[in-house]
């Protein structure tokens, strides 16, 4: 049922976009009012509502009704939320995989809680001090 709502929703939205883009704006005839002589007013004589505006209004009403019916349908037939996963949104249904078993060598080398692991610092070879420069008299 939700799939049918979704298909109608997308079709109505696409149709509304096309109808709105096909319509002519109110300022489109403004140039003809200043010397074109074709219109009686600045924005042209607007007759009764044309087919495009009526169709757009009808699609807008259908869009609103489909949106409302989808919301009502999902509020009654939606998936129940588990109490432990409240607040996770789309991740509510995700299952956390069990942790993989660590190899024995890694477990043995792991420090105990509260213990700071010791790190061996690299040793730097000592460089002998430079011989003292002999004073030269000029």
C-alpha positions as CSV (number, residue, x, y, z in Angstrom):
1,X,0.0,0.0,0.0
2,X,2.8,2.4,0.9
3,X,4.4,1.7,-2.5
4,X,1.3,2.8,-4.3
5,X,1.2,6.0,-2.3
6,X,4.9,6.6,-3.1
7,X,4.4,6.1,-6.8
8,X,1.4,8.5,-6.9
9,X,3.4,11.0,-4.8
10,X,6.3,11.1,-7.2
11,X,4.0,11.3,-10.3
12,X,2.0,14.2,-8.8
13,X,5.2,16.0,-7.8
14,X,6.8,15.6,-11.3
15,X,3.5,16.7,-12.9
16,X,3.4,19.8,-10.7
17,X,6.9,20.7,-11.6
18,X,6.2,20.5,-15.3
19,X,2.9,22.5,-15.1
20,X,4.6,25.2,-13.0
21,X,7.5,25.6,-15.4
22,X,5.1,25.8,-18.4
23,X,3.1,28.7,-16.9
24,X,3.9,32.2,-17.9
25,X,4.9,34.6,-15.1
26,X,2.9,37.8,-14.4
27,X,5.9,40.0,-15.3
28,X,6.4,38.4,-18.7
29,X,4.1,40.9,-20.4
30,X,5.5,43.9,-18.6
31,X,7.7,44.9,-21.5
32,X,4.8,45.0,-23.9
33,X,3.0,47.5,-21.6
34,X,5.7,50.1,-22.2
35,X,5.4,50.6,-25.9
36,X,4.2,47.3,-27.2
37,X,0.6,48.5,-27.3
38,X,-0.7,45.0,-27.2
39,X,-2.0,45.1,-23.6
40,X,-4.3,47.5,-21.8
41,X,-2.3,47.4,-18.5
42,X,1.3,47.0,-17.5
43,X,0.9,43.2,-16.7
44,X,-1.5,42.4,-19.5
45,X,-5.2,41.6,-19.3
46,X,-5.6,38.5,-17.3
47,X,-8.6,36.4,-18.2
48,X,-10.2,33.7,-16.2
49,X,-8.0,31.0,-14.7
50,X,-6.4,29.0,-17.6
51,X,-6.2,25.3,-17.8
52,X,-2.6,25.3,-16.5
53,X,-3.5,27.1,-13.3
54,X,-6.5,25.0,-12.6
55,X,-4.5,21.8,-13.2
56,X,-1.7,23.1,-10.9
57,X,-4.3,23.8,-8.2
58,X,-5.8,20.3,-8.6
59,X,-2.4,18.6,-8.4
60,X,-1.4,20.7,-5.4
61,X,-4.6,19.6,-3.6
62,X,-3.9,15.9,-4.5
63,X,-0.3,16.3,-3.4
64,X,-1.5,17.5,0.0
65,X,-4.1,14.7,0.3
66,X,-1.5,12.0,-0.6
67,X,1.0,13.4,1.9
68,X,-1.7,13.4,4.6
69,X,-2.9,9.9,3.8
70,X,0.8,8.6,3.8
71,X,1.3,10.1,7.2
72,X,-1.9,8.6,8.6
73,X,-1.1,5.2,7.0
74,X,2.4,5.2,8.5
75,X,1.3,6.3,11.9
76,X,-1.1,3.3,12.1
77,X,0.8,0.6,10.1
78,X,4.4,1.7,10.7
79,X,6.9,-0.7,12.3
80,X,6.8,-0.7,16.1
81,X,9.8,0.8,17.8
82,X,11.7,-1.2,20.4
83,X,12.1,0.5,23.7
84,X,15.9,-0.1,23.8
85,X,16.5,1.5,20.4
86,X,14.4,4.7,20.8
87,X,16.3,7.7,19.4
88,X,18.3,5.8,16.8
89,X,16.2,6.7,13.8
90,X,17.1,4.7,10.8
91,X,19.7,2.7,12.7
92,X,17.1,1.3,15.1
93,X,16.9,-2.0,13.2
94,X,20.7,-2.4,12.9
95,X,22.1,-5.4,14.7
96,X,25.5,-5.1,16.3
97,X,27.8,-8.0,15.3
98,X,29.5,-9.9,18.1
99,X,33.1,-8.9,18.7
100,X,35.7,-11.2,17.0
101,X,37.9,-13.3,19.3
102,X,41.3,-11.7,19.7
103,X,44.4,-13.9,19.1
104,X,46.2,-15.2,22.3
105,X,49.3,-13.2,21.6
106,X,47.3,-9.9,21.5
107,X,45.4,-10.8,24.7
108,X,48.6,-11.6,26.6
109,X,50.2,-8.3,25.5
110,X,47.2,-6.2,26.5
111,X,47.7,-4.2,29.7
112,X,45.6,-4.8,32.7
113,X,43.0,-2.1,33.4
114,X,44.6,0.9,35.1
115,X,48.2,-0.2,34.2
116,X,50.3,2.0,32.0
117,X,52.1,0.0,29.4
118,X,55.9,0.4,29.3
119,X,57.4,1.6,26.1
120,X,61.0,1.0,25.3
121,X,62.6,4.3,24.3
122,X,65.1,4.2,21.5
123,X,68.7,4.8,22.5
124,X,70.6,7.5,20.7
125,X,74.3,7.0,20.2
126,X,76.4,9.7,21.9
127,X,78.5,11.9,19.7
128,X,81.8,12.9,21.1
129,X,82.2,16.6,21.8
130,X,84.1,18.6,19.1
131,X,87.7,19.3,20.0
132,X,88.3,22.8,21.2
133,X,89.4,25.1,18.4
134,X,93.0,26.3,18.8
135,X,93.3,30.0,19.2
136,X,95.1,31.5,16.3
137,X,96.8,34.9,16.5
138,X,96.7,37.1,13.5
